Structures are given as C-alpha cells and as structure tokens.
Amino acid sequence: MKGDWVEIVIDGGGNTMNYEVKATRAGRRVEVVNRRGLIEVSEVTRGGTPVRTARFMSSRVLALVEHPAPRRPGEQGSRAPGDGSQA
C-alpha cells in the first residue's frame, strides 16, 4: 500500500548505514524476503512485478523495521493478521 516503507540498518565496518525502501505509488507494496543468507526488500506492483529491489547480506543487517502506512478506521483488512478477529 502506498506509504508502506521498510528501514534497514547495516553494519558498515565501524559505522552504520541506513537504507529505506518505500511503496511510492498507489497499488504498490513492499515485500521482505530472507533466503540463502540474503535479505531482499522489494517494491512490488499489484501484478507482482518488482520495481526496485535492495539486497543485503543477513550477517550485516543490524535492524530491519517495517513501517505500515496508516490505515483508515473501518477499512476492510484493517485488522492485524492473526489477531483472532472474524472479518
């Protein structure tokens, strides 16, 4: 959803570096995948096509923070996944 963003803090050998990946347009989302020692953060279209991708070595990542866009009250899907609520 537009406004979602992920902040990544990397160990840069003595200092830290911050990166951000944002969903910049309506209908896009940010996906995070951890596989084979790499963390991949992608901005993805509705159809699943990656627009931008950032890859980081898992051993260098100090923090990865997902910031969801504010949801409107009463909007369908506004409940947190796994909270036990019935839709």
KEZA-109675 format. One record per atom (N, C-alpha, C): residue in three letters; y, x, z; atom name; residue number from 0. Coordinates in nm, 2 decimals. Each point is the difference from the previous one (the first is absolute). Example, Ala and Ser with C-alpha at 12.3 -4.5 7.8 and 13.67 -1.06 7.14 Angstrom:
% KEZA-109675
<site residuo="ALA" Y="-0.57" X="1.32" Z="0.78" atomo="N" num="0"/>
<site residuo="ALA" Y="0.12" X="-0.09" Z="0.00" atomo="CA" num="0"/>
<site residuo="ALA" Y="0.12" X="0.09" Z="0.00" atomo="C" num="0"/>
<site residuo="SER" Y="0.11" X="-0.04" Z="-0.07" atomo="N" num="1"/>
<site residuo="SER" Y="0.11" X="0.09" Z="0.00" atomo="CA" num="1"/>
<site residuo="SER" Y="0.11" X="-0.08" Z="0.08" atomo="C" num="1"/>
***
This chain:
% KEZA-109675
<site residuo="MET" Y="-0.12" X="0.08" Z="0.00" atomo="N" num="0"/>
<site residuo="MET" Y="0.12" X="-0.08" Z="0.00" atomo="CA" num="0"/>
<site residuo="MET" Y="0.12" X="0.09" Z="0.00" atomo="C" num="0"/>
<site residuo="LYS" Y="0.11" X="-0.04" Z="-0.08" atomo="N" num="1"/>
<site residuo="LYS" Y="0.12" X="0.08" Z="0.00" atomo="CA" num="1"/>
<site residuo="LYS" Y="0.05" X="0.02" Z="0.14" atomo="C" num="1"/>
<site residuo="GLY" Y="0.03" X="0.12" Z="0.03" atomo="N" num="2"/>
<site residuo="GLY" Y="0.05" X="0.03" Z="0.13" atomo="CA" num="2"/>
<site residuo="GLY" Y="-0.10" X="0.07" Z="0.09" atomo="C" num="2"/>
<site residuo="ASP" Y="-0.13" X="-0.01" Z="-0.03" atomo="N" num="3"/>
<site residuo="ASP" Y="-0.10" X="0.08" Z="0.07" atomo="CA" num="3"/>
<site residuo="ASP" Y="0.02" X="0.15" Z="-0.03" atomo="C" num="3"/>
<site residuo="TRP" Y="-0.02" X="0.08" Z="0.10" atomo="N" num="4"/>
<site residuo="TRP" Y="0.01" X="0.15" Z="-0.03" atomo="CA" num="4"/>
<site residuo="TRP" Y="-0.09" X="0.07" Z="0.10" atomo="C" num="4"/>
<site residuo="VAL" Y="-0.04" X="0.12" Z="-0.04" atomo="N" num="5"/>
<site residuo="VAL" Y="-0.08" X="0.09" Z="0.08" atomo="CA" num="5"/>
<site residuo="VAL" Y="0.07" X="0.13" Z="0.02" atomo="C" num="5"/>
<site residuo="GLU" Y="0.00" X="0.05" Z="0.12" atomo="N" num="6"/>
<site residuo="GLU" Y="0.06" X="0.12" Z="0.04" atomo="CA" num="6"/>
<site residuo="GLU" Y="-0.11" X="0.10" Z="0.03" atomo="C" num="6"/>
<site residuo="ILE" Y="0.01" X="0.12" Z="-0.06" atomo="N" num="7"/>
<site residuo="ILE" Y="-0.10" X="0.10" Z="0.02" atomo="CA" num="7"/>
<site residuo="ILE" Y="0.06" X="0.13" Z="0.06" atomo="C" num="7"/>
<site residuo="VAL" Y="-0.05" X="0.05" Z="0.11" atomo="N" num="8"/>
<site residuo="VAL" Y="0.06" X="0.13" Z="0.05" atomo="CA" num="8"/>
<site residuo="VAL" Y="-0.11" X="0.10" Z="-0.02" atomo="C" num="8"/>
<site residuo="ILE" Y="0.04" X="0.11" Z="-0.06" atomo="N" num="9"/>
<site residuo="ILE" Y="-0.09" X="0.11" Z="-0.04" atomo="CA" num="9"/>
<site residuo="ILE" Y="0.03" X="0.13" Z="0.08" atomo="C" num="9"/>
<site residuo="ASP" Y="-0.10" X="0.08" Z="0.04" atomo="N" num="10"/>
<site residuo="ASP" Y="0.02" X="0.13" Z="0.06" atomo="CA" num="10"/>
<site residuo="ASP" Y="0.02" X="0.10" Z="-0.12" atomo="C" num="10"/>
<site residuo="GLY" Y="0.12" X="0.05" Z="0.00" atomo="N" num="11"/>
<site residuo="GLY" Y="0.04" X="0.09" Z="-0.11" atomo="CA" num="11"/>
<site residuo="GLY" Y="-0.01" X="0.15" Z="0.04" atomo="C" num="11"/>
<site residuo="GLY" Y="-0.08" X="0.03" Z="0.10" atomo="N" num="12"/>
<site residuo="GLY" Y="-0.01" X="0.14" Z="0.04" atomo="CA" num="12"/>
<site residuo="GLY" Y="0.12" X="0.05" Z="0.07" atomo="C" num="12"/>
<site residuo="GLY" Y="0.02" X="-0.05" Z="0.12" atomo="N" num="13"/>
<site residuo="GLY" Y="0.11" X="0.04" Z="0.08" atomo="CA" num="13"/>
<site residuo="GLY" Y="0.11" X="-0.11" Z="0.01" atomo="C" num="13"/>
<site residuo="ASN" Y="0.00" X="-0.09" Z="-0.09" atomo="N" num="14"/>
<site residuo="ASN" Y="0.10" X="-0.11" Z="0.00" atomo="CA" num="14"/>
<site residuo="ASN" Y="-0.07" X="-0.13" Z="-0.05" atomo="C" num="14"/>
<site residuo="THR" Y="0.06" X="-0.11" Z="0.02" atomo="N" num="15"/>
<site residuo="THR" Y="-0.06" X="-0.12" Z="-0.05" atomo="CA" num="15"/>
<site residuo="THR" Y="0.08" X="-0.05" Z="-0.12" atomo="C" num="15"/>
<site residuo="MET" Y="-0.06" X="-0.08" Z="-0.09" atomo="N" num="16"/>
<site residuo="MET" Y="0.06" X="-0.06" Z="-0.12" atomo="CA" num="16"/>
<site residuo="MET" Y="-0.03" X="-0.15" Z="0.01" atomo="C" num="16"/>
<site residuo="ASN" Y="0.10" X="-0.08" Z="-0.04" atomo="N" num="17"/>
<site residuo="ASN" Y="-0.02" X="-0.14" Z="0.00" atomo="CA" num="17"/>
<site residuo="ASN" Y="0.00" X="-0.05" Z="-0.14" atomo="C" num="17"/>
<site residuo="TYR" Y="-0.09" X="-0.09" Z="-0.03" atomo="N" num="18"/>
<site residuo="TYR" Y="0.00" X="-0.07" Z="-0.13" atomo="CA" num="18"/>
<site residuo="TYR" Y="-0.01" X="-0.15" Z="0.02" atomo="C" num="18"/>
<site residuo="GLU" Y="0.06" X="-0.07" Z="-0.10" atomo="N" num="19"/>
<site residuo="GLU" Y="-0.01" X="-0.15" Z="0.01" atomo="CA" num="19"/>
<site residuo="GLU" Y="-0.04" X="-0.05" Z="-0.14" atomo="C" num="19"/>
<site residuo="VAL" Y="-0.09" X="-0.10" Z="0.00" atomo="N" num="20"/>
<site residuo="VAL" Y="-0.04" X="-0.07" Z="-0.12" atomo="CA" num="20"/>
<site residuo="VAL" Y="0.04" X="-0.15" Z="0.03" atomo="C" num="20"/>
<site residuo="LYS" Y="0.08" X="-0.06" Z="-0.09" atomo="N" num="21"/>
<site residuo="LYS" Y="0.04" X="-0.14" Z="0.02" atomo="CA" num="21"/>
<site residuo="LYS" Y="-0.04" X="-0.09" Z="-0.12" atomo="C" num="21"/>
<site residuo="ALA" Y="-0.02" X="-0.13" Z="0.04" atomo="N" num="22"/>
<site residuo="ALA" Y="-0.02" X="-0.10" Z="-0.11" atomo="CA" num="22"/>
<site residuo="ALA" Y="0.14" X="-0.04" Z="-0.04" atomo="C" num="22"/>
<site residuo="THR" Y="0.04" X="0.05" Z="-0.12" atomo="N" num="23"/>
<site residuo="THR" Y="0.14" X="-0.02" Z="-0.04" atomo="CA" num="23"/>
<site residuo="THR" Y="0.03" X="-0.12" Z="-0.08" atomo="C" num="23"/>
<site residuo="ARG" Y="-0.09" X="-0.08" Z="-0.04" atomo="N" num="24"/>
<site residuo="ARG" Y="0.02" X="-0.12" Z="-0.08" atomo="CA" num="24"/>
<site residuo="ARG" Y="-0.08" X="-0.11" Z="0.05" atomo="C" num="24"/>
<site residuo="ALA" Y="0.04" X="-0.12" Z="-0.03" atomo="N" num="25"/>
<site residuo="ALA" Y="-0.08" X="-0.12" Z="0.04" atomo="CA" num="25"/>
<site residuo="ALA" Y="-0.14" X="0.00" Z="-0.06" atomo="C" num="25"/>
<site residuo="GLY" Y="-0.10" X="-0.03" Z="0.08" atomo="N" num="26"/>
<site residuo="GLY" Y="-0.13" X="-0.01" Z="-0.05" atomo="CA" num="26"/>
<site residuo="GLY" Y="-0.08" X="0.13" Z="0.01" atomo="C" num="26"/>
<site residuo="ARG" Y="0.07" X="0.11" Z="0.05" atomo="N" num="27"/>
<site residuo="ARG" Y="-0.07" X="0.12" Z="0.02" atomo="CA" num="27"/>
<site residuo="ARG" Y="-0.03" X="0.02" Z="0.14" atomo="C" num="27"/>
<site residuo="ARG" Y="-0.11" X="0.08" Z="0.03" atomo="N" num="28"/>
<site residuo="ARG" Y="-0.04" X="0.03" Z="0.13" atomo="CA" num="28"/>
<site residuo="ARG" Y="-0.03" X="0.15" Z="0.02" atomo="C" num="28"/>
<site residuo="VAL" Y="-0.02" X="0.04" Z="0.12" atomo="N" num="29"/>
<site residuo="VAL" Y="-0.03" X="0.14" Z="0.03" atomo="CA" num="29"/>
<site residuo="VAL" Y="-0.14" X="0.00" Z="0.06" atomo="C" num="29"/>
<site residuo="GLU" Y="-0.09" X="0.09" Z="-0.06" atomo="N" num="30"/>
<site residuo="GLU" Y="-0.14" X="0.01" Z="0.04" atomo="CA" num="30"/>
<site residuo="GLU" Y="-0.02" X="0.14" Z="0.05" atomo="C" num="30"/>
<site residuo="VAL" Y="-0.08" X="0.01" Z="0.11" atomo="N" num="31"/>
<site residuo="VAL" Y="-0.04" X="0.13" Z="0.06" atomo="CA" num="31"/>
<site residuo="VAL" Y="-0.15" X="0.02" Z="-0.01" atomo="C" num="31"/>
<site residuo="VAL" Y="-0.05" X="0.11" Z="-0.06" atomo="N" num="32"/>
<site residuo="VAL" Y="-0.14" X="0.02" Z="-0.01" atomo="CA" num="32"/>
<site residuo="VAL" Y="-0.03" X="0.14" Z="0.06" atomo="C" num="32"/>
<site residuo="ASN" Y="-0.10" X="0.01" Z="0.08" atomo="N" num="33"/>
<site residuo="ASN" Y="-0.04" X="0.13" Z="0.05" atomo="CA" num="33"/>
<site residuo="ASN" Y="-0.14" X="0.03" Z="-0.05" atomo="C" num="33"/>
<site residuo="ARG" Y="-0.02" X="0.11" Z="-0.08" atomo="N" num="34"/>
<site residuo="ARG" Y="-0.13" X="0.03" Z="-0.06" atomo="CA" num="34"/>
<site residuo="ARG" Y="0.00" X="0.15" Z="-0.03" atomo="C" num="34"/>
<site residuo="ARG" Y="-0.12" X="0.06" Z="0.03" atomo="N" num="35"/>
<site residuo="ARG" Y="-0.03" X="0.14" Z="-0.04" atomo="CA" num="35"/>
<site residuo="ARG" Y="0.11" X="0.10" Z="0.05" atomo="C" num="35"/>
<site residuo="GLY" Y="0.05" X="-0.02" Z="0.12" atomo="N" num="36"/>
<site residuo="GLY" Y="0.10" X="0.09" Z="0.06" atomo="CA" num="36"/>
<site residuo="GLY" Y="0.14" X="-0.02" Z="-0.06" atomo="C" num="36"/>
<site residuo="LEU" Y="0.02" X="-0.10" Z="-0.07" atomo="N" num="37"/>
<site residuo="LEU" Y="0.14" X="-0.03" Z="-0.06" atomo="CA" num="37"/>
<site residuo="LEU" Y="0.04" X="-0.14" Z="0.05" atomo="C" num="37"/>
<site residuo="ILE" Y="0.13" X="-0.01" Z="0.03" atomo="N" num="38"/>
<site residuo="ILE" Y="0.06" X="-0.13" Z="0.02" atomo="CA" num="38"/>
<site residuo="ILE" Y="0.09" X="-0.03" Z="-0.12" atomo="C" num="38"/>
<site residuo="GLU" Y="-0.03" X="-0.11" Z="-0.06" atomo="N" num="39"/>
<site residuo="GLU" Y="0.08" X="-0.04" Z="-0.12" atomo="CA" num="39"/>
<site residuo="GLU" Y="0.08" X="-0.13" Z="0.03" atomo="C" num="39"/>
<site residuo="VAL" Y="0.13" X="0.01" Z="-0.02" atomo="N" num="40"/>
<site residuo="VAL" Y="0.09" X="-0.12" Z="0.02" atomo="CA" num="40"/>
<site residuo="VAL" Y="0.05" X="-0.03" Z="-0.14" atomo="C" num="40"/>
<site residuo="SER" Y="-0.02" X="-0.13" Z="-0.04" atomo="N" num="41"/>
<site residuo="SER" Y="0.05" X="-0.04" Z="-0.13" atomo="CA" num="41"/>
<site residuo="SER" Y="0.08" X="-0.13" Z="0.01" atomo="C" num="41"/>
<site residuo="GLU" Y="0.10" X="-0.01" Z="-0.09" atomo="N" num="42"/>
<site residuo="GLU" Y="0.07" X="-0.12" Z="-0.02" atomo="CA" num="42"/>
<site residuo="GLU" Y="-0.07" X="-0.07" Z="-0.12" atomo="C" num="42"/>
<site residuo="VAL" Y="-0.05" X="-0.12" Z="0.02" atomo="N" num="43"/>
<site residuo="VAL" Y="-0.09" X="-0.07" Z="-0.10" atomo="CA" num="43"/>
<site residuo="VAL" Y="0.06" X="-0.13" Z="-0.04" atomo="C" num="43"/>
<site residuo="THR" Y="-0.02" X="-0.03" Z="-0.13" atomo="N" num="44"/>
<site residuo="THR" Y="0.05" X="-0.13" Z="-0.05" atomo="CA" num="44"/>
<site residuo="THR" Y="-0.09" X="-0.11" Z="0.03" atomo="C" num="44"/>
<site residuo="ARG" Y="0.03" X="-0.13" Z="-0.03" atomo="N" num="45"/>
<site residuo="ARG" Y="-0.08" X="-0.11" Z="0.03" atomo="CA" num="45"/>
<site residuo="ARG" Y="-0.14" X="0.01" Z="-0.07" atomo="C" num="45"/>
<site residuo="GLY" Y="0.00" X="0.06" Z="-0.12" atomo="N" num="46"/>
<site residuo="GLY" Y="-0.13" X="0.02" Z="-0.07" atomo="CA" num="46"/>
<site residuo="GLY" Y="-0.08" X="0.11" Z="0.05" atomo="C" num="46"/>
<site residuo="GLY" Y="0.05" X="0.08" Z="0.09" atomo="N" num="47"/>
<site residuo="GLY" Y="-0.08" X="0.11" Z="0.05" atomo="CA" num="47"/>
<site residuo="GLY" Y="0.03" X="0.14" Z="-0.06" atomo="C" num="47"/>
<site residuo="THR" Y="0.10" X="0.00" Z="-0.09" atomo="N" num="48"/>
<site residuo="THR" Y="0.03" X="0.13" Z="-0.07" atomo="CA" num="48"/>
<site residuo="THR" Y="0.09" X="0.08" Z="0.09" atomo="C" num="48"/>
<site residuo="PRO" Y="-0.04" X="0.13" Z="0.03" atomo="N" num="49"/>
<site residuo="PRO" Y="0.09" X="0.08" Z="0.09" atomo="CA" num="49"/>
<site residuo="PRO" Y="0.13" X="0.04" Z="-0.08" atomo="C" num="49"/>
<site residuo="VAL" Y="0.11" X="-0.01" Z="0.07" atomo="N" num="50"/>
<site residuo="VAL" Y="0.13" X="0.04" Z="-0.06" atomo="CA" num="50"/>
<site residuo="VAL" Y="0.03" X="0.14" Z="0.04" atomo="C" num="50"/>
<site residuo="ARG" Y="-0.01" X="0.03" Z="0.13" atomo="N" num="51"/>
<site residuo="ARG" Y="0.03" X="0.13" Z="0.06" atomo="CA" num="51"/>
<site residuo="ARG" Y="-0.11" X="0.03" Z="0.10" atomo="C" num="51"/>
<site residuo="THR" Y="-0.04" X="0.12" Z="0.00" atomo="N" num="52"/>
<site residuo="THR" Y="-0.11" X="0.04" Z="0.09" atomo="CA" num="52"/>
<site residuo="THR" Y="0.04" X="0.14" Z="0.07" atomo="C" num="52"/>
<site residuo="ALA" Y="-0.02" X="0.01" Z="0.13" atomo="N" num="53"/>
<site residuo="ALA" Y="0.02" X="0.12" Z="0.07" atomo="CA" num="53"/>
<site residuo="ALA" Y="-0.14" X="0.04" Z="0.07" atomo="C" num="53"/>
<site residuo="ARG" Y="-0.04" X="0.12" Z="-0.01" atomo="N" num="54"/>
<site residuo="ARG" Y="-0.12" X="0.05" Z="0.06" atomo="CA" num="54"/>
<site residuo="ARG" Y="0.03" X="0.11" Z="0.10" atomo="C" num="54"/>
<site residuo="PHE" Y="-0.07" X="-0.01" Z="0.11" atomo="N" num="55"/>
<site residuo="PHE" Y="0.02" X="0.10" Z="0.11" atomo="CA" num="55"/>
<site residuo="PHE" Y="-0.14" X="0.04" Z="0.05" atomo="C" num="55"/>
<site residuo="MET" Y="-0.01" X="0.13" Z="0.04" atomo="N" num="56"/>
<site residuo="MET" Y="-0.13" X="0.04" Z="0.07" atomo="CA" num="56"/>
<site residuo="MET" Y="0.00" X="-0.06" Z="0.14" atomo="C" num="56"/>
<site residuo="SER" Y="-0.11" X="-0.06" Z="0.03" atomo="N" num="57"/>
<site residuo="SER" Y="-0.02" X="-0.06" Z="0.13" atomo="CA" num="57"/>
<site residuo="SER" Y="0.03" X="0.09" Z="0.12" atomo="C" num="57"/>
<site residuo="SER" Y="-0.04" X="0.13" Z="-0.01" atomo="N" num="58"/>
<site residuo="SER" Y="0.02" X="0.10" Z="0.10" atomo="CA" num="58"/>
<site residuo="SER" Y="0.15" X="0.03" Z="0.03" atomo="C" num="58"/>
<site residuo="ARG" Y="0.09" X="-0.03" Z="-0.10" atomo="N" num="59"/>
<site residuo="ARG" Y="0.14" X="0.03" Z="0.02" atomo="CA" num="59"/>
<site residuo="ARG" Y="0.08" X="-0.12" Z="0.05" atomo="C" num="59"/>
<site residuo="VAL" Y="-0.06" X="-0.12" Z="-0.01" atomo="N" num="60"/>
<site residuo="VAL" Y="0.07" X="-0.12" Z="0.04" atomo="CA" num="60"/>
<site residuo="VAL" Y="0.01" X="-0.01" Z="0.15" atomo="C" num="60"/>
<site residuo="LEU" Y="0.12" X="-0.01" Z="0.06" atomo="N" num="61"/>
<site residuo="LEU" Y="0.03" X="-0.01" Z="0.14" atomo="CA" num="61"/>
<site residuo="LEU" Y="0.01" X="-0.15" Z="0.04" atomo="C" num="61"/>
<site residuo="ALA" Y="0.06" X="-0.08" Z="-0.09" atomo="N" num="62"/>
<site residuo="ALA" Y="0.02" X="-0.14" Z="0.03" atomo="CA" num="62"/>
<site residuo="ALA" Y="0.01" X="-0.08" Z="-0.13" atomo="C" num="62"/>
<site residuo="LEU" Y="-0.05" X="-0.12" Z="0.00" atomo="N" num="63"/>
<site residuo="LEU" Y="0.01" X="-0.09" Z="-0.12" atomo="CA" num="63"/>
<site residuo="LEU" Y="0.04" X="-0.13" Z="0.06" atomo="C" num="63"/>
<site residuo="VAL" Y="0.12" X="-0.05" Z="-0.03" atomo="N" num="64"/>
<site residuo="VAL" Y="0.04" X="-0.13" Z="0.06" atomo="CA" num="64"/>
<site residuo="VAL" Y="0.03" X="-0.10" Z="-0.11" atomo="C" num="64"/>
<site residuo="GLU" Y="-0.06" X="-0.12" Z="0.02" atomo="N" num="65"/>
<site residuo="GLU" Y="0.02" X="-0.10" Z="-0.10" atomo="CA" num="65"/>
<site residuo="GLU" Y="0.10" X="-0.10" Z="0.06" atomo="C" num="65"/>
<site residuo="HIS" Y="0.11" X="-0.03" Z="-0.08" atomo="N" num="66"/>
<site residuo="HIS" Y="0.10" X="-0.09" Z="0.04" atomo="CA" num="66"/>
<site residuo="HIS" Y="0.00" X="-0.12" Z="-0.09" atomo="C" num="66"/>
<site residuo="PRO" Y="-0.06" X="-0.11" Z="0.05" atomo="N" num="67"/>
<site residuo="PRO" Y="0.00" X="-0.12" Z="-0.09" atomo="CA" num="67"/>
<site residuo="PRO" Y="0.14" X="-0.06" Z="-0.01" atomo="C" num="67"/>
<site residuo="ALA" Y="0.03" X="-0.07" Z="-0.11" atomo="N" num="68"/>
<site residuo="ALA" Y="0.12" X="-0.07" Z="-0.02" atomo="CA" num="68"/>
<site residuo="ALA" Y="0.00" X="-0.12" Z="0.09" atomo="C" num="68"/>
<site residuo="PRO" Y="0.12" X="-0.04" Z="0.05" atomo="N" num="69"/>
<site residuo="PRO" Y="0.01" X="-0.11" Z="0.09" atomo="CA" num="69"/>
<site residuo="PRO" Y="-0.05" X="-0.13" Z="-0.08" atomo="C" num="69"/>
<site residuo="ARG" Y="-0.08" X="-0.08" Z="0.07" atomo="N" num="70"/>
<site residuo="ARG" Y="-0.05" X="-0.12" Z="-0.06" atomo="CA" num="70"/>
<site residuo="ARG" Y="0.08" X="-0.12" Z="0.05" atomo="C" num="70"/>
<site residuo="ARG" Y="0.02" X="-0.10" Z="-0.09" atomo="N" num="71"/>
<site residuo="ARG" Y="0.07" X="-0.12" Z="0.04" atomo="CA" num="71"/>
<site residuo="ARG" Y="-0.09" X="-0.08" Z="0.09" atomo="C" num="71"/>
<site residuo="PRO" Y="0.05" X="-0.07" Z="0.11" atomo="N" num="72"/>
<site residuo="PRO" Y="-0.08" X="-0.08" Z="0.08" atomo="CA" num="72"/>
<site residuo="PRO" Y="-0.05" X="-0.12" Z="-0.08" atomo="C" num="72"/>
<site residuo="GLY" Y="-0.13" X="-0.04" Z="0.02" atomo="N" num="73"/>
<site residuo="GLY" Y="-0.06" X="-0.11" Z="-0.07" atomo="CA" num="73"/>
<site residuo="GLY" Y="-0.05" X="0.04" Z="-0.14" atomo="C" num="73"/>
<site residuo="GLU" Y="0.02" X="0.12" Z="-0.05" atomo="N" num="74"/>
<site residuo="GLU" Y="-0.05" X="0.04" Z="-0.13" atomo="CA" num="74"/>
<site residuo="GLU" Y="-0.15" X="0.02" Z="0.01" atomo="C" num="74"/>
<site residuo="GLN" Y="-0.08" X="-0.05" Z="-0.10" atomo="N" num="75"/>
<site residuo="GLN" Y="-0.14" X="0.01" Z="0.01" atomo="CA" num="75"/>
<site residuo="GLN" Y="-0.04" X="0.14" Z="-0.01" atomo="C" num="75"/>
<site residuo="GLY" Y="-0.10" X="0.04" Z="0.09" atomo="N" num="76"/>
<site residuo="GLY" Y="-0.04" X="0.14" Z="0.00" atomo="CA" num="76"/>
<site residuo="GLY" Y="0.08" X="0.08" Z="0.10" atomo="C" num="76"/>
<site residuo="SER" Y="0.09" X="-0.06" Z="0.08" atomo="N" num="77"/>
<site residuo="SER" Y="0.08" X="0.07" Z="0.09" atomo="CA" num="77"/>
<site residuo="SER" Y="-0.07" X="0.04" Z="0.13" atomo="C" num="77"/>
<site residuo="ARG" Y="-0.13" X="-0.05" Z="0.02" atomo="N" num="78"/>
<site residuo="ARG" Y="-0.08" X="0.03" Z="0.11" atomo="CA" num="78"/>
<site residuo="ARG" Y="-0.06" X="0.14" Z="-0.02" atomo="C" num="78"/>
<site residuo="ALA" Y="-0.01" X="0.07" Z="0.11" atomo="N" num="79"/>
<site residuo="ALA" Y="-0.06" X="0.13" Z="0.00" atomo="CA" num="79"/>
<site residuo="ALA" Y="-0.15" X="-0.01" Z="-0.03" atomo="C" num="79"/>
<site residuo="PRO" Y="-0.05" X="0.09" Z="-0.09" atomo="N" num="80"/>
<site residuo="PRO" Y="-0.15" X="-0.01" Z="-0.03" atomo="CA" num="80"/>
<site residuo="PRO" Y="-0.08" X="0.03" Z="0.13" atomo="C" num="80"/>
<site residuo="GLY" Y="-0.10" X="-0.08" Z="0.02" atomo="N" num="81"/>
<site residuo="GLY" Y="-0.09" X="0.02" Z="0.11" atomo="CA" num="81"/>
<site residuo="GLY" Y="0.05" X="-0.05" Z="0.13" atomo="C" num="81"/>
<site residuo="ASP" Y="0.11" X="-0.09" Z="0.00" atomo="N" num="82"/>
<site residuo="ASP" Y="0.05" X="-0.05" Z="0.13" atomo="CA" num="82"/>
<site residuo="ASP" Y="-0.08" X="-0.12" Z="0.04" atomo="C" num="82"/>
<site residuo="GLY" Y="-0.10" X="-0.05" Z="-0.07" atomo="N" num="83"/>
<site residuo="GLY" Y="-0.08" X="-0.11" Z="0.03" atomo="CA" num="83"/>
<site residuo="GLY" Y="0.07" X="-0.14" Z="-0.03" atomo="C" num="83"/>
<site residuo="SER" Y="0.11" X="0.00" Z="-0.06" atomo="N" num="84"/>
<site residuo="SER" Y="0.07" X="-0.13" Z="-0.03" atomo="CA" num="84"/>
<site residuo="SER" Y="-0.07" X="-0.06" Z="-0.12" atomo="C" num="84"/>
<site residuo="GLN" Y="0.00" X="-0.13" Z="-0.01" atomo="N" num="85"/>
<site residuo="GLN" Y="-0.05" X="-0.08" Z="-0.11" atomo="CA" num="85"/>
<site residuo="GLN" Y="0.12" X="-0.03" Z="-0.09" atomo="C" num="85"/>
<site residuo="ALA" Y="-0.02" X="0.02" Z="-0.13" atomo="N" num="86"/>
<site residuo="ALA" Y="0.11" X="-0.03" Z="-0.10" atomo="CA" num="86"/>
<site residuo="ALA" Y="-0.01" X="-0.14" Z="-0.04" atomo="C" num="86"/>
***
